């Protein structure tokens, strides 16, 4: 495989055709060009040049956790990348930790932070200006209702962040590609409503797949990952006990004879082998679920986000071509590409390409948590003599230590990794591109001395690598 091309901008600021890394390196070394962006890597020429271009296709594979990007021209893959956003559950865990610390501080003698004059963002409450002591300078919290005064199109911060990332990354690539670049975006896995009725449009979409029982069953199977919730057997696999293919049925946790409804919360995917009379009797796992009133509350976060993103991305890029995942999968198999987000983007961009003439190695960008925002530890007074009002921000994971910063790219022996945390002023932990800790060579512990590390690259809250 070849290396990805480097994006080029002319001396007048006009985007040109991407060039090879070798030529970009020579231009930078001779100071005939300068670096203007690192994500994606882009250079700007310091001399006049021609502006001839060829047709270019930009493919975007959207997703709640990953964004795939590919640039094609006449069957040649010029550039492809995968962008990994921060995990939703990681953010949720941090918010829960912060909430537990905050609750604990209410019952301890810790320093008091005075409330702000006015809260700038409306998250879980709304505010109303009231008169107090003849002055209209006080804001009163009101409970949230359907009439809460939020601006149109408001989204929770975690979802708004992901939507913004999609727009920002797409705009970055459009800004460094020549005019006339054709944009293609995958906006959903499939258009299930149009599959059932090709003439569907407008308000008819409101009668979604949950109106039919078969669609309810499909939803439950997809939610459970097409696995039996008893024996974890995958649908379509060969059973080890019977030698037959595993077939799933939809099981009602609450008995139908006692008024059970079709609420997905109390429905589970169970294989025909586990869905037996024995398991329905006392002592069986299905009867145990009935006694415990077991609920399956796992929701479809990714699909919900994609529904939110689809409407906004279609409005933001009205001239783009939009496609669906089932079409992408067919095109990817036709082009003989492995299943990755970057290759999905290649299939999206190369929907009318008969074959891939030249491929390139994908670049990976990963978003990381740059700093810890806590002002102190969970128990700030334990083992400390300084009063809380004089407590300082814990800087072991925010401040440079002997010239090293958090998430700097380093070389440890023959292994390339990234610093993920410091311990004091002389040691640090590091992880590889898969997120696994790098152990000390010949040892079992993971704490490295900074003197054994060689700094390769300083990063902010994005790290990049190739496989």
CORLIN-V340982 format. One record per residue. N is the residue number from 1. PHI is phi in whole degrees, 0 to 359 (NA if undefined). PSI is psi as a letter, one per 30 degrees, with the letter a starting at -180 (none if undefined). OMEGA is omega in whole degrees, 0 to 359 (999 if undefined). Layout:
# CORLIN-V340982
n & phi & psi & omega
N & PHI & PSI & OMEGA
N & PHI & PSI & OMEGA
This chain:
# CORLIN-V340982
n & phi & psi & omega
1 & NA & l & 177
2 & 272 & l & 173
3 & 279 & l & 179
4 & 296 & k & 177
5 & 290 & l & 178
6 & 253 & k & 180
7 & 285 & k & 186
8 & 231 & k & 175
9 & 239 & k & 181
10 & 289 & l & 182
11 & 295 & f & 179
12 & 271 & f & 181
13 & 94 & g & 181
14 & 274 & k & 179
15 & 295 & k & 179
16 & 244 & a & 178
17 & 292 & k & 178
18 & 299 & l & 181
19 & 239 & l & 181
20 & 281 & l & 177
21 & 301 & e & 180
22 & 297 & e & 180
23 & 293 & e & 178
24 & 297 & e & 179
25 & 297 & e & 179
26 & 293 & e & 179
27 & 294 & e & 179
28 & 291 & e & 181
29 & 294 & e & 179
30 & 274 & g & 179
31 & 61 & h & 174
32 & 266 & g & 177
33 & 209 & l & 178
34 & 224 & l & 179
35 & 278 & k & 179
36 & 246 & f & 179
37 & 202 & k & 178
38 & 255 & f & 179
39 & 225 & j & 355
40 & 283 & l & 183
41 & 293 & k & 185
42 & 223 & k & 176
43 & 243 & l & 176
44 & 239 & k & 181
45 & 287 & l & 177
46 & 253 & g & 180
47 & 223 & l & 180
48 & 286 & k & 181
49 & 213 & l & 176
50 & 289 & l & 183
51 & 231 & g & 179
52 & 291 & k & 181
53 & 229 & l & 175
54 & 239 & l & 179
55 & 300 & k & 182
56 & 231 & k & 176
57 & 245 & k & 177
58 & 249 & j & 180
59 & 252 & k & 182
60 & 236 & k & 174
61 & 258 & j & 183
62 & 281 & l & 179
63 & 185 & l & 182
64 & 283 & f & 180
65 & 240 & f & 183
66 & 229 & k & 174
67 & 235 & k & 177
68 & 259 & k & 181
69 & 227 & k & 177
70 & 216 & k & 178
71 & 239 & k & 181
72 & 239 & l & 174
73 & 211 & j & 177
74 & 54 & h & 176
75 & 84 & f & 179
76 & 257 & k & 177
77 & 276 & j & 181
78 & 276 & e & 187
79 & 197 & k & 172
80 & 209 & k & 184
81 & 208 & l & 172
82 & 237 & k & 181
83 & 245 & j & 181
84 & 256 & j & 179
85 & 276 & l & 179
86 & 294 & k & 185
87 & 292 & k & 180
88 & 298 & e & 182
89 & 291 & f & 176
90 & 295 & e & 178
91 & 297 & e & 181
92 & 297 & e & 179
93 & 298 & e & 179
94 & 293 & e & 179
95 & 294 & e & 178
96 & 293 & e & 177
97 & 296 & e & 179
98 & 298 & e & 180
99 & 295 & e & 179
100 & 294 & e & 177
101 & 296 & e & 182
102 & 294 & e & 178
103 & 297 & e & 180
104 & 294 & e & 182
105 & 291 & f & 180
106 & 293 & f & 186
107 & 251 & g & 177
108 & 237 & l & 180
109 & 275 & i & 179
110 & 254 & l & 182
111 & 295 & l & 185
112 & 251 & k & 177
113 & 260 & k & 180
114 & 293 & k & 180
115 & 293 & l & 177
116 & 290 & l & 180
117 & 298 & e & 178
118 & 212 & k & 177
119 & 287 & k & 190
120 & 276 & f & 183
121 & 239 & k & 178
122 & 264 & j & 184
123 & 253 & d & 183
124 & 240 & g & 178
125 & 205 & l & 173
126 & 240 & l & 185
127 & 230 & l & 178
128 & 223 & k & 180
129 & 283 & k & 182
130 & 238 & l & 179
131 & 263 & k & 178
132 & 220 & k & 184
133 & 56 & h & 177
134 & 66 & g & 179
135 & 233 & k & 176
136 & 269 & i & 182
137 & 233 & g & 184
138 & 243 & k & 181
139 & 245 & k & 181
140 & 248 & k & 178
141 & 287 & k & 177
142 & 240 & k & 179
143 & 295 & k & 181
144 & 287 & k & 175
145 & 226 & a & 179
146 & 292 & f & 180
147 & 260 & g & 180
148 & 302 & k & 184
149 & 281 & i & 174
150 & 257 & l & 180
151 & 290 & l & 182
152 & 296 & k & 181
153 & 85 & g & 181
154 & 296 & k & 177
155 & 231 & l & 173
156 & 302 & k & 185
157 & 305 & e & 182
158 & 295 & e & 179
159 & 284 & e & 179
160 & 300 & e & 179
161 & 298 & e & 181
162 & 291 & e & 177
163 & 298 & e & 179
164 & 298 & e & 178
165 & 299 & e & 178
166 & 298 & e & 180
167 & 297 & e & 183
168 & 297 & e & 182
169 & 290 & e & 178
170 & 297 & e & 180
171 & 295 & e & 178
172 & 299 & e & 182
173 & 286 & e & 176
174 & 296 & e & 182
175 & 286 & f & 183
176 & 250 & g & 177
177 & 254 & k & 183
178 & 300 & l & 178
179 & 299 & k & 182
180 & 93 & g & 177
181 & 298 & k & 182
182 & 269 & k & 184
183 & 259 & k & 176
184 & 235 & k & 186
185 & 228 & k & 171
186 & 271 & k & 186
187 & 251 & f & 180
188 & 193 & l & 178
189 & 292 & e & 176
190 & 199 & l & 176
191 & 261 & i & 188
192 & 295 & e & 180
193 & 294 & e & 181
194 & 288 & f & 176
195 & 297 & e & 181
196 & 278 & e & 182
197 & 215 & j & 183
198 & 299 & f & 182
199 & 267 & g & 185
200 & 294 & k & 180
201 & 196 & l & 172
202 & 53 & b & 185
203 & 292 & f & 179
204 & 296 & f & 178
205 & 295 & f & 182
206 & 293 & f & 175
207 & 273 & i & 188
208 & 282 & a & 186
209 & 292 & f & 181
210 & 284 & f & 180
211 & 286 & f & 183
212 & 250 & l & 181
213 & 294 & e & 180
214 & 298 & e & 178
215 & 289 & e & 175
216 & 297 & e & 178
217 & 295 & e & 178
218 & 297 & e & 178
219 & 297 & e & 181
220 & 296 & e & 180
221 & 297 & e & 180
222 & 294 & e & 178
223 & 299 & e & 181
224 & 273 & g & 177
225 & 71 & g & 180
226 & 56 & h & 178
227 & 233 & k & 174
228 & 291 & k & 182
229 & 283 & f & 176
230 & 265 & e & 184
231 & 256 & f & 178
232 & 65 & g & 178
233 & 287 & k & 181
234 & 277 & k & 178
235 & 300 & k & 180
236 & 92 & f & 178
237 & 281 & l & 180
238 & 268 & k & 179
239 & 291 & k & 181
240 & 286 & f & 184
241 & 268 & e & 183
242 & 259 & f & 182
243 & 77 & g & 180
244 & 257 & l & 179
245 & 288 & k & 182
246 & 285 & k & 177
247 & 238 & k & 183
248 & 262 & k & 171
249 & 231 & l & 179
250 & 266 & k & 184
251 & 256 & k & 174
252 & 271 & j & 179
253 & 297 & e & 175
254 & 273 & k & 187
255 & 294 & k & 179
256 & 295 & e & 181
257 & 291 & f & 180
258 & 248 & g & 172
259 & 88 & g & 180
260 & 294 & k & 179
261 & 259 & l & 179
262 & 264 & h & 176
263 & 291 & k & 182
264 & 304 & f & 180
265 & 300 & e & 182
266 & 247 & h & 175
267 & 238 & k & 182
268 & 219 & l & 176
269 & 274 & k & 181
270 & 226 & k & 179
271 & 284 & l & 183
272 & 296 & f & 179
273 & 289 & e & 180
274 & 279 & f & 181
275 & 276 & i & 185
276 & 252 & l & 178
277 & 296 & e & 181
278 & 298 & e & 181
279 & 288 & f & 176
280 & 277 & f & 181
281 & 270 & l & 177
282 & 309 & k & 184
283 & 101 & f & 178
284 & 274 & l & 184
285 & 292 & e & 180
286 & 290 & e & 176
287 & 290 & e & 177
288 & 295 & e & 177
289 & 300 & e & 180
290 & 296 & e & 179
291 & 295 & e & 182
292 & 277 & f & 185
293 & 54 & h & 185
294 & 299 & k & 180
295 & 242 & k & 177
296 & 250 & j & 190
297 & 262 & g & 181
298 & 297 & k & 184
299 & 257 & l & 181
300 & 263 & i & 182
301 & 296 & e & 184
302 & 298 & e & 180
303 & 294 & e & 178
304 & 298 & e & 179
305 & 296 & e & 181
306 & 296 & e & 176
307 & 295 & e & 178
308 & 293 & e & 184
309 & 292 & e & 186
310 & 303 & e & 182
311 & 297 & e & 183
312 & 286 & e & 183
313 & 286 & e & 176
314 & 292 & e & 179
315 & 285 & e & 183
316 & 285 & e & 181
317 & 235 & i & 186
318 & 295 & f & 183
319 & 269 & f & 182
320 & 283 & l & 173
321 & 265 & k & 183
322 & 249 & k & 182
323 & 221 & l & 183
324 & 233 & l & 188
325 & 297 & e & 180
326 & 294 & e & 176
327 & 289 & e & 179
328 & 300 & e & 181
329 & 299 & e & 179
330 & 295 & e & 180
331 & 293 & e & 180
332 & 295 & e & 178
333 & 292 & e & 178
334 & 296 & e & 180
335 & 274 & g & 177
336 & 60 & h & 180
337 & 250 & k & 178
338 & 289 & l & 182
339 & 280 & j & 171
340 & 217 & l & 179
341 & 293 & e & 179
342 & 294 & e & 179
343 & 290 & e & 173
344 & 298 & e & 178
345 & 295 & e & 177
346 & 298 & e & 180
347 & 295 & e & 179
348 & 293 & e & 180
349 & 287 & e & 184
350 & 258 & h & 182
351 & 297 & f & 179
352 & 248 & g & 179
353 & 266 & k & 182
354 & 293 & e & 180
355 & 201 & l & 178
356 & 268 & j & 182
357 & 281 & e & 183
358 & 215 & k & 181
359 & 248 & l & 179
360 & 216 & l & 180
361 & 282 & k & 183
362 & 285 & k & 173
363 & 256 & k & 182
364 & 245 & k & 173
365 & 245 & k & 181
366 & 232 & k & 179
367 & 277 & k & 182
368 & 234 & l & 177
369 & 277 & j & 189
370 & 282 & e & 187
371 & 221 & l & 170
372 & 266 & k & 185
373 & 267 & f & 183
374 & 294 & k & 179
375 & 277 & f & 183
376 & 201 & l & 178
377 & 283 & l & 183
378 & 297 & e & 179
379 & 241 & i & 190
380 & 293 & f & 185
381 & 269 & f & 185
382 & 292 & j & 177
383 & 74 & g & 181
384 & 238 & k & 182
385 & 254 & f & 180
386 & 282 & k & 178
387 & 294 & l & 184
388 & 296 & e & 182
389 & 293 & f & 178
390 & 254 & g & 181
391 & 295 & k & 181
392 & 248 & l & 180
393 & 297 & k & 176
394 & 294 & k & 188
395 & 249 & g & 183
396 & 292 & f & 179
397 & 244 & g & 180
398 & 236 & e & 185
399 & 264 & k & 178
400 & 296 & k & 178
401 & 239 & j & 179
402 & 54 & h & 177
403 & 89 & f & 179
404 & 259 & k & 178
405 & 237 & l & 176
406 & 298 & k & 179
407 & 69 & g & 170
408 & 291 & k & 176
409 & 279 & k & 186
410 & 227 & l & 176
411 & 246 & k & 179
412 & 243 & j & 186
413 & 66 & c & 176
414 & 251 & g & 184
415 & 251 & k & 177
416 & 265 & k & 180
417 & 210 & a & 181
418 & 227 & k & 179
419 & 290 & k & 182
420 & 248 & f & 179
421 & 176 & k & 179
422 & 255 & l & 173
423 & 230 & j & 185
424 & 75 & a & 183
425 & 255 & f & 188
426 & 235 & f & 185
427 & 222 & l & 182
428 & 203 & l & 174
429 & 258 & l & 180
430 & 219 & k & 178
431 & 236 & l & 177
432 & 269 & a & 184
433 & 291 & f & 177
434 & 269 & f & 179
435 & 86 & g & 179
436 & 269 & k & 179
437 & 295 & k & 176
438 & 266 & j & 180
439 & 284 & l & 175
440 & 293 & k & 182
441 & 306 & k & 179
442 & 80 & g & 181
443 & 235 & l & 179
444 & 258 & f & 182
445 & 277 & l & 191
446 & 248 & g & 183
447 & 272 & j & 182
448 & 258 & k & 171
449 & 283 & k & 181
450 & 298 & f & 180
451 & 293 & f & 180
452 & 267 & f & 181
453 & 259 & k & 175
454 & 243 & k & 181
455 & 290 & k & 179
456 & 251 & e & 185
457 & 201 & k & 176
458 & 266 & k & 180
459 & 241 & l & 172
460 & 261 & c & 179
461 & 254 & g & 173
462 & 228 & k & 173
463 & 246 & l & 182
464 & 228 & k & 179
465 & 197 & l & 176
466 & 226 & l & 181
467 & 255 & none & 999
